[in-house]
Amino acid sequence: MNLQDLVYFNQLAETLNFTATAEHFYVSQPSISMALKRLEKELDTVLIDRKRLHKNLRLTGNGEILLKHSTHILQTVEQVKEEIHDLKNQIVYFGFLPTIGGHFLNQLMPHLTKFSASMKFIEEESSDVMLDLVCKGQVPLAIIGSDRPTFSEENLLQIPLKTEEMALWVSPDNPLAKKSIITATELQDELFISLAQGYTHQRIFEEWTKNNQIEQLQTLYTKEIQTALSIASSTSMVAFMSPILVKDRPRLVRVSIENAPHFYISLIVNKNYNNTSYFQKEFNEAMIEIVKTINN
């Protein structure tokens, strides 16, 4: 089966228009027709119903089946090309959370000049998502935040980097801004802004409210950290956030929490990462040593 025929077929399945498909690839319309005929002959079936008017083409049931599998095949081929390209060019991967990882870049990069031209960030906003990617071997290593000081996963190497106390962040106009420290019971009637499900902060927040027996807390959830901070700085709402996520925010005042929960930041490395090249291993070892130095 010709891969280019599958490429043409996938585009034709999307447009259901021979002319538009041909123009997309800068080829003649007969080239698209011949590709479709070759596929239909090889599979001994009709893939596109061409009995109707030209503008009303539609996939047959077998065409839908081919589209489902050809999409996966072409995605796999692209992934293979990318991985081979990265291996040839000694690309190294680093799981990167802009909010957390970005905080340490100025300490890391001066020691990683050998890899700077070959580094590829795999970016996510959620530490939970990144942890899952590292555990599954899709990312070799990453800096993440967690609500637990240590990980139990056997395939993970963990190097602690920083521990922070969670805090409240309010606008200077909020009465809470005048307090240096506050107890959980004093917050019963406050309106909170917190990160949504899937973020470590949300789990820490809910555990904190449960442990302090705060019931029916009024909370607005968002998936964007900057959204949460913007709302807290411009309203009377209270943001529950780790200090590392709050920077360059003159319109926010930190209020400490009595018996505050902690946010643990670590470098995690998948010890069994399947696609580890020699260059990636060298990068991993360099990162581990740098993080140990920062931690000390």
Backbone as CSV, one residue per row, in Angstrom:
resi,resn,N_x,N_y,N_z,CA_x,CA_y,CA_z,C_x,C_y,C_z
1,MET,0.854,-1.196,0.000,0.000,0.000,0.000,0.889,1.245,0.000
2,ASN,0.588,2.167,-0.876,1.371,3.384,-1.032,0.971,4.407,0.033
3,LEU,1.955,4.863,0.809,1.647,5.835,1.858,1.108,7.144,1.296
4,GLN,1.623,7.542,0.134,1.144,8.792,-0.456,-0.321,8.675,-0.853
5,ASP,-0.721,7.474,-1.265,-2.141,7.272,-1.581,-2.996,7.480,-0.337
6,LEU,-2.501,7.023,0.824,-3.237,7.232,2.069,-3.302,8.709,2.441
7,VAL,-2.211,9.431,2.175,-2.201,10.872,2.437,-3.269,11.560,1.591
8,TYR,-3.312,11.204,0.298,-4.329,11.791,-0.580,-5.732,11.407,-0.119
9,PHE,-5.901,10.142,0.273,-7.216,9.670,0.699,-7.699,10.411,1.939
10,ASN,-6.817,10.611,2.914,-7.226,11.297,4.144,-7.696,12.717,3.863
11,GLN,-6.989,13.403,2.973,-7.395,14.763,2.637,-8.707,14.762,1.857
12,LEU,-8.868,13.788,0.958,-10.111,13.674,0.187,-11.281,13.347,1.115
13,ALA,-11.032,12.513,2.117,-12.085,12.171,3.081,-12.512,13.402,3.870
14,GLU,-11.601,14.338,4.058,-11.924,15.565,4.788,-12.683,16.559,3.918
15,THR,-12.224,16.722,2.681,-12.841,17.732,1.806,-14.035,17.199,1.034
16,LEU,-13.996,15.862,0.745,-15.006,15.244,-0.135,-15.138,16.036,-1.437
17,ASN,-13.954,16.435,-1.929,-13.904,17.232,-3.153,-12.568,16.956,-3.846
18,PHE,-12.633,16.354,-5.045,-11.419,15.985,-5.770,-10.602,17.223,-6.147
19,THR,-11.272,18.241,-6.595,-10.576,19.458,-7.030,-9.851,20.120,-5.867
20,ALA,-10.546,20.269,-4.735,-9.946,20.911,-3.568,-8.765,20.098,-3.048
21,THR,-8.883,18.768,-3.088,-7.792,17.906,-2.631,-6.577,18.051,-3.535
22,ALA,-6.795,18.054,-4.831,-5.698,18.217,-5.788,-5.001,19.560,-5.602
23,GLU,-5.780,20.611,-5.395,-5.201,21.945,-5.188,-4.404,22.011,-3.894
24,HIS,-4.849,21.279,-2.904,-4.144,21.264,-1.621,-2.725,20.728,-1.771
25,PHE,-2.565,19.717,-2.640,-1.256,19.086,-2.826,-0.527,19.591,-4.075
26,TYR,-1.137,20.531,-4.784,-0.559,21.074,-6.019,-0.298,19.968,-7.048
27,VAL,-1.263,19.077,-7.178,-1.202,18.006,-8.180,-2.456,18.074,-9.039
28,SER,-2.475,17.277,-10.085,-3.647,17.259,-10.952,-4.760,16.442,-10.320
29,GLN,-5.984,16.711,-10.719,-7.123,15.965,-10.175,-7.035,14.476,-10.500
30,PRO,-6.574,14.100,-11.728,-6.442,12.663,-12.018,-5.491,11.941,-11.056
31,SER,-4.504,12.659,-10.484,-3.583,12.024,-9.531,-4.340,11.553,-8.288
32,ILE,-5.304,12.362,-7.861,-6.110,11.991,-6.694,-7.035,10.833,-7.041
33,SER,-7.618,10.893,-8.225,-8.535,9.829,-8.670,-7.800,8.499,-8.783
34,MET,-6.587,8.526,-9.342,-5.816,7.293,-9.506,-5.409,6.719,-8.148
35,ALA,-5.058,7.590,-7.203,-4.693,7.119,-5.865,-5.875,6.405,-5.220
36,LEU,-7.061,6.972,-5.358,-8.261,6.355,-4.791,-8.545,5.013,-5.463
37,LYS,-8.393,4.950,-6.770,-8.644,3.701,-7.496,-7.661,2.615,-7.069
38,ARG,-6.386,2.994,-6.851,-5.399,1.991,-6.421,-5.768,1.418,-5.055
39,LEU,-6.196,2.286,-4.154,-6.594,1.815,-2.827,-7.814,0.906,-2.917
40,GLU,-8.791,1.305,-3.720,-10.012,0.502,-3.843,-9.717,-0.852,-4.482
41,LYS,-8.788,-0.874,-5.436,-8.428,-2.139,-6.076,-7.703,-3.054,-5.101
42,GLU,-6.772,-2.474,-4.330,-6.007,-3.277,-3.389,-6.886,-3.828,-2.279
43,LEU,-7.876,-3.034,-1.844,-8.750,-3.456,-0.752,-10.019,-4.140,-1.253
44,ASP,-10.183,-4.159,-2.564,-11.345,-4.797,-3.198,-12.655,-4.267,-2.609
45,THR,-12.776,-2.954,-2.610,-13.987,-2.340,-2.074,-14.145,-0.935,-2.627
46,VAL,-15.295,-0.341,-2.363,-15.542,1.053,-2.721,-15.370,1.890,-1.452
47,LEU,-14.542,2.906,-1.540,-14.238,3.729,-0.372,-15.040,5.034,-0.343
48,ILE,-15.322,5.560,-1.512,-16.094,6.792,-1.603,-17.220,6.609,-2.611
49,ASP,-18.422,6.935,-2.196,-19.600,6.824,-3.058,-19.567,7.979,-4.054
50,ARG,-19.328,7.633,-5.336,-19.225,8.665,-6.364,-20.425,8.664,-7.296
51,LYS,-21.498,7.981,-6.897,-22.681,7.918,-7.738,-23.496,9.206,-7.672
52,ARG,-23.336,9.937,-6.564,-24.100,11.158,-6.403,-23.440,12.293,-7.173
53,LEU,-24.004,13.473,-7.071,-23.394,14.651,-7.670,-22.032,14.884,-7.044
54,HIS,-21.123,15.523,-7.799,-19.747,15.702,-7.373,-19.645,16.351,-5.987
55,LYS,-20.498,17.328,-5.730,-20.401,18.039,-4.467,-20.986,17.268,-3.292
56,ASN,-21.589,16.127,-3.599,-22.208,15.336,-2.541,-21.521,13.992,-2.322
57,LEU,-20.213,13.950,-2.568,-19.467,12.721,-2.296,-19.569,12.369,-0.812
58,ARG,-19.510,11.080,-0.532,-19.506,10.670,0.875,-18.730,9.381,1.023
59,LEU,-18.161,9.191,2.213,-17.437,7.962,2.500,-18.404,6.797,2.656
60,THR,-18.008,5.644,2.159,-18.772,4.434,2.427,-18.394,3.921,3.813
61,GLY,-19.050,2.866,4.256,-18.697,2.280,5.545,-17.251,1.816,5.567
62,ASN,-16.802,1.196,4.469,-15.415,0.748,4.387,-14.454,1.935,4.304
63,GLY,-14.906,3.016,3.697,-14.101,4.229,3.660,-13.880,4.787,5.053
64,GLU,-14.922,4.726,5.886,-14.798,5.190,7.272,-13.780,4.344,8.030
65,ILE,-13.801,3.022,7.772,-12.849,2.121,8.424,-11.426,2.474,8.019
66,LEU,-11.207,2.672,6.712,-9.864,3.012,6.243,-9.410,4.349,6.817
67,LEU,-10.312,5.312,6.864,-9.958,6.631,7.388,-9.489,6.523,8.836
68,LYS,-10.200,5.719,9.640,-9.828,5.563,11.041,-8.414,5.009,11.178
69,HIS,-8.106,3.980,10.403,-6.800,3.341,10.527,-5.706,4.125,9.799
70,SER,-6.031,4.721,8.666,-5.010,5.468,7.927,-4.566,6.699,8.700
71,THR,-5.489,7.308,9.430,-5.120,8.454,10.272,-4.088,8.036,11.312
72,HIS,-4.331,6.890,11.931,-3.384,6.376,12.932,-2.055,6.011,12.272
73,ILE,-2.098,5.390,11.102,-0.880,4.989,10.389,-0.028,6.207,10.053
74,LEU,-0.652,7.243,9.520,0.093,8.436,9.121,0.659,9.174,10.325
75,GLN,-0.088,9.176,11.427,0.433,9.793,12.645,1.649,9.029,13.159
76,THR,1.584,7.698,13.076,2.710,6.873,13.511,3.932,7.114,12.639
77,VAL,3.714,7.213,11.334,4.819,7.470,10.402,5.490,8.801,10.728
78,GLU,4.681,9.831,11.002,5.235,11.148,11.349,6.021,11.086,12.651
79,GLN,5.509,10.290,13.595,6.208,10.145,14.870,7.546,9.436,14.673
80,VAL,7.551,8.407,13.823,8.790,7.686,13.524,9.813,8.631,12.888
81,LYS,9.362,9.436,11.929,10.258,10.399,11.273,10.848,11.373,12.280
82,GLU,9.988,11.843,13.190,10.442,12.813,14.183,11.449,12.199,15.141
83,GLU,11.189,10.954,15.577,12.101,10.306,16.513,13.441,10.000,15.858
84,ILE,13.415,9.575,14.592,14.662,9.303,13.876,15.445,10.598,13.675
85,HIS,14.730,11.665,13.323,15.368,12.979,13.166,16.010,13.423,14.474
86,ASP,15.281,13.253,15.576,15.790,13.683,16.872,17.015,12.871,17.290
87,LEU,16.989,11.564,16.989,18.120,10.713,17.339,19.348,11.099,16.515
88,LYS,19.162,11.323,15.214,20.270,11.712,14.335,20.866,13.040,14.773
89,ASN,20.027,13.929,15.263,20.485,15.260,15.636,20.748,15.395,17.142
90,GLN,20.754,14.253,17.834,21.042,14.195,19.271,20.151,15.148,20.080
91,ILE,18.852,15.068,19.810,17.890,15.883,20.553,17.679,15.277,21.941
92,VAL,17.633,16.127,22.960,17.335,15.658,24.317,16.010,16.274,24.767
93,TYR,15.241,15.520,25.524,13.899,15.937,25.942,13.887,16.311,27.422
94,PHE,13.118,17.352,27.712,12.997,17.829,29.093,11.552,18.244,29.332
95,GLY,10.863,17.540,30.246,9.501,17.906,30.600,9.497,19.252,31.296
96,PHE,8.700,20.165,30.782,8.822,21.554,31.222,7.456,22.151,31.544
97,LEU,7.301,22.608,32.779,6.127,23.381,33.176,6.561,24.850,33.236
98,PRO,6.052,25.697,32.356,6.503,27.096,32.321,6.448,27.777,33.684
99,THR,5.414,27.487,34.458,5.242,28.169,35.742,6.268,27.731,36.774
100,ILE,6.622,26.450,36.785,7.576,25.934,37.774,8.975,25.831,37.176
101,GLY,9.076,25.158,36.036,10.379,24.986,35.393,11.025,26.311,35.051
102,GLY,10.209,27.270,34.621,10.742,28.571,34.245,11.444,29.272,35.386
103,HIS,11.015,28.990,36.602,11.611,29.610,37.786,13.075,29.201,37.951
104,PHE,13.421,27.981,37.505,14.773,27.458,37.720,15.678,27.574,36.492
105,LEU,15.150,28.055,35.384,15.940,28.075,34.156,17.227,28.874,34.290
106,ASN,17.165,30.012,34.973,18.377,30.830,35.082,19.462,30.147,35.911
107,GLN,19.080,29.161,36.727,20.054,28.385,37.485,20.532,27.160,36.708
108,LEU,19.671,26.641,35.833,19.997,25.425,35.093,20.791,25.681,33.816
109,MET,20.332,26.656,33.029,20.868,26.824,31.680,22.375,27.107,31.618
110,PRO,22.951,27.883,32.535,24.407,28.101,32.451,25.225,26.813,32.526
111,HIS,24.635,25.759,33.112,25.334,24.475,33.243,24.979,23.503,32.114
112,LEU,24.105,23.938,31.213,23.619,23.038,30.156,23.947,23.549,28.755
113,THR,25.003,24.346,28.652,25.344,24.931,27.346,25.653,23.863,26.298
114,LYS,26.177,22.734,26.728,26.485,21.650,25.791,25.219,21.129,25.114
115,PHE,24.071,21.240,25.822,22.820,20.664,25.320,21.841,21.723,24.798
116,SER,22.167,22.999,24.972,21.184,24.046,24.698,20.648,24.020,23.273
117,ALA,21.501,23.712,22.300,21.052,23.684,20.903,20.265,22.427,20.573
118,SER,20.333,21.436,21.458,19.694,20.143,21.192,18.501,19.875,22.099
119,MET,18.171,20.834,22.972,17.116,20.606,23.959,15.732,20.857,23.364
120,LYS,14.827,19.959,23.655,13.438,20.121,23.225,12.535,20.045,24.456
121,PHE,11.805,21.131,24.727,10.877,21.143,25.858,9.586,20.416,25.485
122,ILE,9.130,19.548,26.372,7.811,18.942,26.245,6.952,19.628,27.301
123,GLU,6.108,20.553,26.872,5.440,21.459,27.797,4.045,20.994,28.202
124,GLU,3.756,21.143,29.469,2.437,20.916,30.041,2.215,21.964,31.125
125,GLU,0.969,22.259,31.425,0.650,23.203,32.489,0.433,22.503,33.828
126,SER,0.052,21.223,33.776,-0.296,20.487,34.990,0.819,19.529,35.405
127,SER,1.205,19.596,36.680,2.199,18.659,37.211,1.680,17.228,37.189
128,ASP,0.383,17.059,37.421,-0.209,15.715,37.407,-0.073,15.072,36.029
129,VAL,-0.331,15.860,34.990,-0.211,15.350,33.617,1.240,15.001,33.322
130,MET,2.155,15.884,33.731,3.573,15.633,33.468,4.066,14.415,34.226
131,LEU,3.635,14.228,35.469,4.012,13.048,36.240,3.585,11.777,35.515
132,ASP,2.380,11.781,34.974,1.870,10.627,34.243,2.718,10.348,33.006
133,LEU,3.123,11.392,32.290,3.944,11.231,31.081,5.310,10.638,31.422
134,VAL,5.892,11.081,32.535,7.197,10.547,32.935,7.063,9.102,33.391
135,CYS,6.032,8.805,34.166,5.814,7.429,34.652,5.609,6.454,33.492
136,LYS,4.917,6.912,32.452,4.637,6.048,31.300,5.807,5.960,30.322
137,GLY,6.860,6.730,30.572,8.021,6.672,29.695,7.896,7.513,28.446
138,GLN,6.919,8.417,28.413,6.766,9.291,27.256,7.648,10.532,27.361
139,VAL,8.101,10.827,28.562,9.021,11.933,28.825,10.106,11.388,29.762
140,PRO,11.394,11.641,29.472,12.450,11.042,30.301,12.607,11.671,31.673
141,LEU,12.442,12.994,31.767,12.600,13.661,33.059,11.890,15.002,33.035
142,ALA,11.548,15.501,34.224,10.821,16.768,34.313,10.946,17.327,35.717
143,ILE,10.740,18.626,35.843,10.611,19.276,37.147,9.128,19.513,37.378
144,ILE,8.603,18.980,38.478,7.174,19.094,38.756,6.930,19.472,40.206
145,GLY,5.705,19.866,40.497,5.277,20.116,41.866,4.330,19.013,42.309
146,SER,4.272,18.771,43.613,3.432,17.681,44.117,2.948,17.997,45.526
147,ASP,1.879,17.313,45.924,1.375,17.435,47.285,2.005,16.386,48.200
148,ARG,2.867,15.544,47.660,3.526,14.524,48.472,5.046,14.690,48.377
149,PRO,5.760,14.529,49.485,7.208,14.758,49.471,7.995,13.707,48.706
150,THR,7.471,12.478,48.642,8.168,11.406,47.926,7.186,10.640,47.060
151,PHE,7.723,10.010,46.015,6.912,9.208,45.103,7.199,7.731,45.332
152,SER,6.161,6.929,45.225,6.306,5.494,45.471,6.562,4.695,44.196
153,GLU,6.422,5.345,43.027,6.605,4.625,41.759,8.042,4.113,41.636
154,GLU,8.196,2.805,41.391,9.508,2.174,41.383,10.389,2.645,40.234
155,ASN,9.787,3.063,39.138,10.591,3.455,37.977,11.036,4.913,38.018
156,LEU,10.735,5.609,39.120,11.083,7.014,39.224,12.280,7.240,40.147
157,LEU,13.191,8.082,39.686,14.234,8.629,40.537,13.815,10.058,40.860
158,GLN,13.796,10.406,42.138,13.340,11.725,42.569,14.457,12.470,43.288
159,ILE,14.694,13.707,42.860,15.651,14.565,43.546,14.893,15.797,44.020
160,PRO,14.656,15.936,45.334,13.939,17.102,45.854,14.656,18.403,45.483
161,LEU,13.886,19.409,45.144,14.461,20.674,44.690,14.092,21.847,45.593
162,LYS,12.828,21.889,46.015,12.376,23.018,46.829,11.063,22.643,47.510
163,THR,10.866,23.102,48.732,9.605,22.921,49.444,9.066,24.292,49.813
164,GLU,7.802,24.529,49.473,7.202,25.827,49.746,5.938,25.663,50.586
165,GLU,5.667,26.662,51.406,4.399,26.703,52.130,3.353,27.367,51.242
166,MET,2.197,26.754,51.143,1.093,27.385,50.427,0.678,28.647,51.167
167,ALA,0.185,29.628,50.420,-0.206,30.898,51.035,-1.446,31.441,50.352
168,LEU,-2.016,32.469,50.955,-3.151,33.168,50.367,-2.642,34.439,49.700
169,TRP,-3.307,34.816,48.603,-2.912,36.015,47.866,-4.156,36.863,47.643
170,VAL,-4.078,38.124,48.088,-5.242,39.013,48.003,-4.797,40.370,47.475
171,SER,-5.762,41.164,47.049,-5.459,42.523,46.599,-5.129,43.397,47.807
172,PRO,-4.383,44.483,47.610,-4.050,45.372,48.734,-5.281,45.965,49.412
173,ASP,-6.409,46.010,48.680,-7.639,46.580,49.235,-8.423,45.592,50.089
174,ASN,-8.069,44.326,50.003,-8.766,43.300,50.777,-8.385,43.435,52.257
175,PRO,-9.356,43.430,53.180,-9.060,43.527,54.620,-8.051,42.485,55.099
176,LEU,-7.991,41.327,54.412,-7.060,40.283,54.821,-5.610,40.706,54.584
177,ALA,-5.399,41.687,53.717,-4.046,42.127,53.395,-3.335,42.717,54.605
178,LYS,-4.098,43.128,55.597,-3.502,43.729,56.800,-3.024,42.679,57.796
179,LYS,-3.376,41.409,57.526,-2.993,40.332,58.449,-1.687,39.690,57.981
180,SER,-0.830,39.368,58.911,0.425,38.691,58.569,0.235,37.176,58.508
181,ILE,-0.689,36.675,59.301,-0.998,35.249,59.314,-2.470,35.084,59.679
182,ILE,-3.072,34.025,59.164,-4.506,33.832,59.374,-4.799,32.357,59.601
183,THR,-5.814,32.072,60.387,-6.225,30.688,60.633,-7.297,30.283,59.640
184,ALA,-7.451,28.997,59.473,-8.438,28.485,58.525,-9.859,28.871,58.915
185,THR,-10.140,28.874,60.197,-11.508,29.181,60.640,-11.912,30.622,60.325
186,GLU,-10.937,31.511,60.200,-11.243,32.903,59.879,-11.636,33.083,58.413
187,LEU,-11.501,32.028,57.630,-11.729,32.129,56.188,-13.053,31.503,55.753
188,GLN,-13.852,31.098,56.707,-15.078,30.366,56.405,-15.986,31.119,55.426
189,ASP,-16.052,32.418,55.528,-16.987,33.186,54.706,-16.332,33.848,53.496
190,GLU,-15.065,33.541,53.249,-14.372,34.155,52.117,-14.707,33.437,50.806
191,LEU,-14.580,34.173,49.708,-14.791,33.606,48.372,-13.426,33.340,47.759
192,PHE,-13.164,32.076,47.392,-11.842,31.670,46.913,-11.820,31.511,45.395
193,ILE,-10.620,31.690,44.850,-10.348,31.329,43.458,-9.239,30.283,43.502
194,SER,-9.452,29.129,42.849,-8.495,28.027,42.928,-8.331,27.379,41.557
195,LEU,-7.224,26.661,41.400,-7.021,25.915,40.168,-7.961,24.711,40.132
196,ALA,-8.331,24.322,38.927,-9.364,23.307,38.725,-8.829,21.886,38.881
197,GLN,-9.740,20.932,38.734,-9.429,19.508,38.801,-8.307,19.186,37.827
198,GLY,-7.349,18.360,38.258,-6.225,18.007,37.409,-4.960,18.761,37.769
199,TYR,-5.080,19.746,38.646,-3.922,20.494,39.120,-3.615,20.104,40.563
200,THR,-2.328,20.012,40.864,-1.907,19.655,42.216,-2.471,20.625,43.243
201,HIS,-2.510,21.911,42.892,-3.003,22.919,43.824,-4.452,22.656,44.246
202,GLN,-5.245,22.169,43.326,-6.650,21.898,43.654,-6.752,20.781,44.680
203,ARG,-5.906,19.772,44.535,-5.922,18.653,45.485,-5.444,19.116,46.869
204,ILE,-4.407,19.928,46.895,-3.909,20.452,48.170,-4.980,21.334,48.830
205,PHE,-5.644,22.139,48.007,-6.675,23.048,48.503,-7.827,22.269,49.146
206,GLU,-8.303,21.246,48.466,-9.427,20.472,48.988,-9.031,19.680,50.234
207,GLU,-7.816,19.180,50.271,-7.344,18.453,51.457,-7.214,19.407,52.643
208,TRP,-6.743,20.608,52.368,-6.597,21.618,53.418,-7.953,22.004,54.000
209,THR,-8.942,22.223,53.147,-10.278,22.577,53.654,-10.883,21.424,54.448
210,LYS,-10.634,20.203,53.995,-11.168,19.030,54.697,-10.514,18.886,56.076
211,ASN,-9.188,19.002,56.116,-8.465,18.845,57.383,-8.834,19.921,58.400
212,ASN,-9.209,21.106,57.896,-9.548,22.206,58.792,-11.055,22.367,58.982
213,GLN,-11.794,21.366,58.481,-13.247,21.313,58.672,-13.942,22.595,58.187
214,ILE,-13.461,23.093,57.042,-14.116,24.235,56.411,-15.173,23.679,55.467
215,GLU,-16.418,23.955,55.750,-17.511,23.360,54.986,-18.158,24.382,54.062
216,GLN,-18.584,23.882,52.896,-19.313,24.683,51.909,-18.570,25.976,51.565
217,LEU,-17.264,25.831,51.359,-16.457,26.982,50.998,-16.839,27.458,49.601
218,GLN,-17.039,28.756,49.453,-17.399,29.317,48.155,-16.140,29.417,47.297
219,THR,-16.121,28.681,46.199,-14.903,28.601,45.389,-15.218,28.680,43.902
220,LEU,-14.429,29.500,43.220,-14.470,29.574,41.763,-13.222,28.880,41.245
221,TYR,-13.396,27.965,40.297,-12.263,27.207,39.781,-11.894,27.668,38.373
222,THR,-10.595,27.669,38.075,-10.108,28.024,36.743,-8.942,27.117,36.374
223,LYS,-8.720,26.934,35.077,-7.600,26.128,34.601,-6.357,26.975,34.358
224,GLU,-6.481,28.276,34.446,-5.375,29.171,34.146,-4.842,29.847,35.417
225,ILE,-3.566,29.692,35.674,-2.952,30.314,36.849,-3.049,31.825,36.774
226,GLN,-2.730,32.382,35.612,-2.762,33.839,35.466,-4.174,34.387,35.639
227,THR,-5.173,33.622,35.233,-6.563,34.033,35.433,-6.880,34.124,36.920
228,ALA,-6.454,33.111,37.672,-6.701,33.099,39.116,-6.040,34.303,39.792
229,LEU,-4.814,34.595,39.401,-4.097,35.703,40.022,-4.694,37.055,39.622
230,SER,-5.130,37.163,38.383,-5.746,38.411,37.923,-7.044,38.687,38.669
231,ILE,-7.836,37.638,38.867,-9.104,37.794,39.585,-8.837,38.199,41.039
232,ALA,-7.858,37.541,41.674,-7.553,37.867,43.062,-7.048,39.304,43.211
233,SER,-6.294,39.787,42.225,-5.720,41.137,42.321,-6.730,42.233,42.037
234,SER,-7.856,41.886,41.426,-8.830,42.911,41.034,-10.184,42.775,41.719
235,THR,-10.318,41.783,42.602,-11.582,41.581,43.316,-11.283,41.304,44.789
236,SER,-12.311,40.971,45.530,-12.127,40.609,46.948,-11.901,39.112,47.126
237,MET,-11.790,38.375,46.012,-11.583,36.928,46.102,-10.170,36.613,46.564
238,VAL,-10.004,35.413,47.142,-8.733,34.992,47.734,-8.151,33.839,46.917
239,ALA,-6.912,34.000,46.485,-6.247,32.930,45.736,-5.420,32.072,46.687
240,PHE,-5.490,30.767,46.496,-4.724,29.801,47.289,-3.627,29.283,46.370
241,MET,-2.362,29.655,46.638,-1.335,29.421,45.642,0.043,29.265,46.281
242,SER,0.897,28.489,45.611,2.292,28.385,46.028,3.042,29.637,45.582
243,PRO,3.945,30.167,46.404,4.667,31.396,46.052,5.411,31.328,44.725
244,ILE,5.852,30.135,44.325,6.621,30.024,43.085,5.797,30.408,41.852
245,LEU,4.474,30.324,41.994,3.602,30.653,40.873,3.219,32.131,40.837
246,VAL,3.585,32.850,41.885,3.191,34.263,41.986,4.441,35.139,41.900
247,LYS,4.611,35.783,40.789,5.771,36.663,40.637,5.374,37.854,39.760
248,ASP,6.050,38.966,40.003,5.764,40.199,39.251,4.297,40.576,39.378
249,ARG,3.767,40.467,40.590,2.368,40.816,40.838,2.280,41.846,41.955
250,PRO,2.552,43.110,41.656,2.519,44.145,42.697,1.138,44.362,43.299
251,ARG,0.102,43.918,42.602,-1.269,44.092,43.103,-1.729,42.914,43.958
252,LEU,-0.782,42.078,44.387,-1.118,40.952,45.255,-0.292,40.994,46.529
253,VAL,-0.950,40.721,47.647,-0.295,40.682,48.955,-0.357,39.253,49.486
254,ARG,0.769,38.774,49.971,0.807,37.426,50.534,0.326,37.438,51.981
255,VAL,-0.560,36.485,52.308,-1.027,36.299,53.675,-0.714,34.852,54.067
256,SER,0.092,34.670,55.078,0.483,33.321,55.497,-0.680,32.607,56.184
257,ILE,-0.684,31.298,56.068,-1.718,30.468,56.678,-1.119,29.728,57.865
258,GLU,-1.824,29.718,58.960,-1.378,28.941,60.118,-1.421,27.456,59.768
259,ASN,-0.345,26.735,60.081,-0.235,25.304,59.748,-0.480,25.073,58.257
260,ALA,0.193,25.860,57.433,-0.009,25.799,55.981,0.444,24.460,55.398
261,PRO,-0.285,23.959,54.416,0.164,22.752,53.714,1.381,23.089,52.847
262,HIS,2.074,22.066,52.380,3.298,22.276,51.624,3.162,21.857,50.159
263,PHE,3.988,22.468,49.351,4.072,22.170,47.923,5.510,21.737,47.665
264,TYR,5.676,20.485,47.164,7.008,19.907,47.011,7.417,19.910,45.543
265,ILE,8.574,20.493,45.262,9.067,20.585,43.890,10.269,19.666,43.740
266,SER,10.237,18.819,42.701,11.300,17.830,42.512,11.633,17.660,41.039
267,LEU,12.845,17.180,40.813,13.198,16.645,39.497,12.880,15.160,39.549
268,ILE,12.094,14.678,38.591,11.810,13.246,38.523,12.359,12.698,37.203
269,VAL,12.945,11.523,37.284,13.580,10.892,36.127,13.042,9.472,35.991
270,ASN,12.626,9.117,34.777,12.199,7.737,34.523,13.435,6.880,34.316
271,LYS,13.695,5.988,35.247,14.901,5.154,35.197,14.844,4.137,34.066
272,ASN,13.637,3.848,33.569,13.483,2.817,32.532,13.065,3.414,31.190
273,TYR,13.350,4.699,30.979,12.942,5.363,29.734,13.479,4.590,28.531
274,ASN,12.556,4.097,27.664,12.921,3.159,26.600,13.770,3.765,25.484
275,ASN,13.558,5.055,25.192,14.220,5.655,24.036,15.458,6.468,24.422
276,THR,16.067,6.125,25.547,17.195,6.911,26.028,18.442,6.662,25.180
277,SER,18.867,7.683,24.461,20.111,7.620,23.715,21.262,7.941,24.664
278,TYR,22.474,7.757,24.192,23.631,8.085,25.023,23.602,9.561,25.386
279,PHE,23.223,10.415,24.441,23.193,11.859,24.668,22.119,12.222,25.691
280,GLN,20.964,11.539,25.621,19.905,11.781,26.597,20.352,11.349,27.994
281,LYS,21.029,10.205,28.079,21.527,9.744,29.371,22.508,10.752,29.960
282,GLU,23.375,11.302,29.103,24.337,12.298,29.553,23.615,13.545,30.062
283,PHE,22.549,13.931,29.349,21.751,15.093,29.757,21.076,14.822,31.101
284,ASN,20.482,13.625,31.250,19.828,13.262,32.502,20.800,13.350,33.686
285,GLU,21.991,12.797,33.490,22.991,12.799,34.559,23.418,14.225,34.908
286,ALA,23.537,15.071,33.879,23.909,16.467,34.118,22.825,17.182,34.910
287,MET,21.570,16.945,34.538,20.448,17.567,35.240,20.396,17.131,36.701
288,ILE,20.615,15.859,36.937,20.576,15.337,38.305,21.641,16.020,39.167
289,GLU,22.850,16.134,38.643,23.936,16.758,39.408,23.683,18.242,39.647
290,ILE,23.133,18.934,38.637,22.845,20.366,38.789,21.780,20.583,39.853
291,VAL,20.704,19.780,39.803,19.609,19.927,40.770,20.093,19.616,42.178
292,LYS,20.965,18.634,42.318,21.524,18.326,43.649,22.313,19.511,44.171
293,THR,23.025,20.203,43.286,23.818,21.373,43.674,22.899,22.515,44.108
294,ILE,21.823,22.732,43.329,20.865,23.788,43.664,20.217,23.495,45.011
295,ASN,19.894,22.242,45.233,19.208,21.832,46.459,20.088,22.039,47.693
296,ASN,21.388,21.917,47.491,22.313,22.091,48.615,22.627,23.579,48.858
